[in-house]
């Protein structure tokens, strides 16, 4: 137990040193022990910033050779992966253009090539591409002809759009998955027509496409860091810092759009945290002018604890965490259990790949109930037995819930 406590304490210290490292304060790393270097490597990988750290430490004299090799592998491995990614992306965009389909390149594919010093520094996941709603069916048919497949489903384009801001993922063996967006998210009142009106032409390598305007790009980065990822990790904060450094941001326009789309708190908190952790160049007058009335430094502390926590993010369950928050009434806790178990017939049909009008969907309520028992019984009993891992998970979930409550997103999570 003492050893586990010491490792967790080391992780907390290293999380702060990782922040200093990203701010170019390399002197913070002059006296690291081997254990601390090892924790730093694992932490950088977890946060998705190992290639960035390698760029800073590759010429250090005191870094252990095997640790340097780990950073090097992350950097050059990402370089090769991204080269293959952009080769595939060029082919896909050309197919879109040949079929008169306008496309906006979103997130990592655009950021890595544009706002980072090298496209090896930013890890990219799926291909996130945005097309107009009117082109979704045409684009879906094109991707299917190119050999991509979607998980078997019985949903129309309209039904898919009603439950998500992108269609069900397109997958093809040996290539990258494609997320075909029609919007940035459904949680907020984002108007995709406004995104298209402000979109700008861009060149990504040799690829001519379209990208979001600087303000919409920064909005998306803030939304992705704060809501989509619940501030899990520093990579998305770094997207914010790099975007601000690269573009001349019209702050009034950014917050005008954020307010119109009911997402001003998400944007504000993400900007504040990026400035606090990574010295992002957000003017103080901007933070003063657009500060929400109920904003406080406790939110900042809680968010930074979420970022630095040594938690398996995939285990986090916001709804489950709410069951033992002391500020939740019994009525609210029962409501959470009912909402998690008794999904609407439409939601259950989507979950279990059934036609939305099928009567068979009602037989899947027992299946859903059994899944929840299997999925969460161990976590709940671990929580009440005092299991340290489960307590840490509960604490992390509670913090995320508080942040979402403040952003008025709890009921939508």
HELIX and SHEET records of a PDB file:
HELIX    1   1 UNK A    2  UNK A   22  1                                  21    
HELIX    2   2 UNK A   26  UNK A   29  5                                   4    
HELIX    3   3 UNK A   34  UNK A   47  1                                  14    
HELIX    4   4 UNK A   50  UNK A   57  1                                   8    
HELIX    5   5 UNK A   65  UNK A   98  1                                  34    
HELIX    6   6 UNK A  107  UNK A  114  1                                   8    
HELIX    7   7 UNK A  133  UNK A  135  5                                   3    
HELIX    8   8 UNK A  136  UNK A  145  1                                  10    
HELIX    9   9 UNK A  157  UNK A  163  1                                   7    
HELIX   10  10 UNK A  192  UNK A  198  1                                   7    
HELIX   11  11 UNK A  214  UNK A  223  1                                  10    
HELIX   12  12 UNK A  224  UNK A  228  3                                   5    
HELIX   13  13 UNK A  235  UNK A  246  1                                  12    
HELIX   14  14 UNK A  251  UNK A  260  1                                  10    
HELIX   15  15 UNK A  264  UNK A  278  1                                  15    
HELIX   16  16 UNK A  284  UNK A  289  1                                   6    
HELIX   17  17 UNK A  297  UNK A  308  1                                  12    
HELIX   18  18 UNK A  313  UNK A  315  5                                   3    
HELIX   19  19 UNK A  318  UNK A  321  1                                   4    
HELIX   20  20 UNK A  322  UNK A  324  5                                   3    
HELIX   21  21 UNK A  330  UNK A  341  1                                  12    
HELIX   22  22 UNK A  345  UNK A  351  1                                   7    
HELIX   23  23 UNK A  359  UNK A  363  5                                   5    
HELIX   24  24 UNK A  364  UNK A  385  1                                  22    
HELIX   25  25 UNK A  388  UNK A  406  1                                  19    
HELIX   26  26 UNK A  410  UNK A  412  5                                   3    
SHEET    1   A 3 UNK A 104  UNK A 105  0                                        
SHEET    2   A 3 UNK A 127  UNK A 130 -1                                        
SHEET    3   A 3 UNK A 178  UNK A 181  1                                        
SHEET    1   B 2 UNK A 149  UNK A 150  0                                        
SHEET    2   B 2 UNK A 170  UNK A 171 -1                                        
SHEET    1   C 2 UNK A 200  UNK A 204  0                                        
SHEET    2   C 2 UNK A 207  UNK A 211 -1                                        
END                                                                             
